[in-house]
């Protein structure tokens, strides 16, 4: 069973560009195919999982957040857009 589930309809999105090692892109493509999603969905869900599970980041974020950033945090997941 996959860790991520197939993508639901996404809400407001922001565009990012990243460079990754070739083997990471290959596995990203394979994982997206495996769950019936796309690259953007896999990356978004993986980052949400990272933000949710990283307790040190959550503490740091609480110490470095402004009121407007705090309003953009949903649960343990940062949803700030550029």
DRENDO-1510 file (C-alpha; in Angstrom, 1 decimal, always signed):
<recs>
REC; n; res; u; v; w
REC; 1; UNK; +0.0; +0.0; +0.0 .
REC; 2; UNK; +1.3; +3.4; -0.9 .
REC; 3; UNK; +2.0; +6.1; +1.8 .
REC; 4; UNK; +0.4; +8.8; -0.3 .
REC; 5; UNK; -3.1; +8.5; -1.6 .
REC; 6; UNK; -4.3; +9.5; -5.1 .
REC; 7; UNK; -4.8; +13.3; -5.5 .
REC; 8; UNK; -8.0; +15.1; -4.7 .
REC; 9; UNK; -8.8; +18.3; -6.4 .
REC; 10; UNK; -6.2; +20.9; -5.3 .
REC; 11; UNK; -7.0; +24.3; -3.9 .
REC; 12; UNK; -5.0; +27.5; -4.6 .
REC; 13; UNK; -1.6; +26.7; -6.0 .
REC; 14; UNK; +1.7; +28.4; -6.4 .
REC; 15; UNK; +4.4; +27.7; -8.9 .
REC; 16; UNK; +8.0; +26.6; -7.9 .
REC; 17; UNK; +10.9; +25.3; -9.9 .
REC; 18; UNK; +13.5; +23.0; -8.4 .
REC; 19; UNK; +16.5; +21.0; -9.6 .
REC; 20; UNK; +16.9; +17.5; -8.3 .
REC; 21; UNK; +19.3; +14.7; -9.1 .
REC; 22; UNK; +18.3; +12.6; -12.1 .
REC; 23; UNK; +17.5; +9.5; -10.0 .
REC; 24; UNK; +15.2; +11.5; -7.8 .
REC; 25; UNK; +13.2; +12.7; -10.8 .
REC; 26; UNK; +13.0; +9.1; -12.1 .
REC; 27; UNK; +11.6; +7.9; -8.8 .
REC; 28; UNK; +9.3; +10.9; -8.5 .
REC; 29; UNK; +7.8; +10.0; -11.9 .
REC; 30; UNK; +7.5; +6.4; -10.9 .
REC; 31; UNK; +5.8; +7.2; -7.6 .
REC; 32; UNK; +3.4; +9.6; -9.3 .
REC; 33; UNK; +2.5; +6.8; -11.8 .
REC; 34; UNK; +2.2; +4.3; -8.9 .
REC; 35; UNK; -0.4; +6.3; -7.1 .
REC; 36; UNK; -2.1; +7.7; -10.2 .
REC; 37; UNK; -1.1; +11.3; -9.5 .
REC; 38; UNK; +1.4; +13.7; -10.9 .
REC; 39; UNK; +4.8; +15.2; -9.8 .
REC; 40; UNK; +3.2; +18.3; -8.3 .
REC; 41; UNK; +0.9; +16.2; -6.1 .
REC; 42; UNK; +3.7; +13.9; -4.9 .
REC; 43; UNK; +6.0; +16.9; -4.1 .
REC; 44; UNK; +3.2; +18.8; -2.3 .
REC; 45; UNK; +2.2; +15.8; -0.2 .
REC; 46; UNK; +5.8; +14.9; +0.6 .
REC; 47; UNK; +6.5; +18.4; +1.8 .
REC; 48; UNK; +3.3; +18.5; +3.9 .
REC; 49; UNK; +4.4; +15.2; +5.5 .
REC; 50; UNK; +7.8; +16.7; +6.2 .
REC; 51; UNK; +6.4; +19.8; +7.7 .
REC; 52; UNK; +4.0; +17.9; +9.9 .
REC; 53; UNK; +6.6; +15.4; +11.2 .
REC; 54; UNK; +9.5; +17.7; +11.8 .
REC; 55; UNK; +9.1; +18.9; +15.4 .
REC; 56; UNK; +12.2; +21.0; +15.4 .
REC; 57; UNK; +10.9; +22.9; +12.3 .
REC; 58; UNK; +7.6; +23.4; +14.0 .
REC; 59; UNK; +9.3; +24.9; +17.0 .
REC; 60; UNK; +11.5; +27.1; +14.8 .
REC; 61; UNK; +8.5; +28.2; +12.8 .
REC; 62; UNK; +6.6; +29.2; +16.0 .
REC; 63; UNK; +9.6; +31.3; +17.0 .
REC; 64; UNK; +10.1; +33.0; +13.6 .
REC; 65; UNK; +6.5; +33.4; +12.4 .
REC; 66; UNK; +4.7; +36.8; +12.0 .
REC; 67; UNK; +1.0; +37.1; +12.6 .
REC; 68; UNK; +0.3; +36.9; +8.8 .
REC; 69; UNK; +2.4; +33.7; +8.5 .
REC; 70; UNK; +0.6; +32.2; +11.5 .
REC; 71; UNK; -2.7; +32.8; +9.7 .
REC; 72; UNK; -1.4; +30.8; +6.7 .
REC; 73; UNK; -0.6; +27.7; +8.8 .
REC; 74; UNK; -3.3; +25.0; +8.8 .
REC; 75; UNK; -2.7; +22.5; +11.6 .
REC; 76; UNK; +0.9; +21.5; +11.4 .
REC; 77; UNK; +1.2; +22.2; +7.7 .
REC; 78; UNK; +2.7; +25.4; +6.3 .
REC; 79; UNK; +0.7; +26.6; +3.3 .
REC; 80; UNK; +2.3; +30.0; +2.7 .
REC; 81; UNK; +2.5; +31.0; -1.0 .
REC; 82; UNK; +5.0; +33.4; -2.5 .
</recs>
